[in-house]
Amino acid sequence: MLAYQNVYFAGVEGTLDAAMYKAMTSTLEAAVPTPGFAWYWQQRAGYMADEFRGFLEQIMTARPKGGAEIYR
């Protein structure tokens, strides 16, 4: 998740290719509905930066069943 957080901040500051940012978001959307992710996030969300935590929680709210069907 720290790598995803780094990619998120690079995207926000504009130093990351848009396609890479979209790929990162898609993989997170695929992970959100899994029981393993829910367990991990419950254990580790507090270790992430507030901005990234908000970004991920927005994904969880907007796409609670995921969104990247290719990964299922």
JOTA-V407478 format. One record per backbone hydrogen bond with DSSP energy under -0.5 kcal/mol. NH is the residue of the N-H (numbers start at 1). CO is the residue of the C=O. Records with the same first field share a line. If there is no record, write none. Layout:
NH: CO / CO
This chain:
5: 1
6: 2
7: 3
8: 4
9: 5
10: 6
11: 7
12: 8
13: 9
14: 11
15: 10
16: 10
21: 17
22: 18
23: 19
24: 20
25: 21
26: 22
27: 23
28: 24
29: 25
30: 26
31: 27
32: 28
33: 29
34: 31
38: 34
39: 35
40: 36
41: 37
42: 38
43: 39
44: 40
45: 41
47: 44
48: 45
53: 49
54: 50
55: 51
56: 52
57: 53
58: 54
59: 55
60: 56
61: 57
62: 58
63: 59
64: 61
66: 63
69: 67
71: 68
72: 69
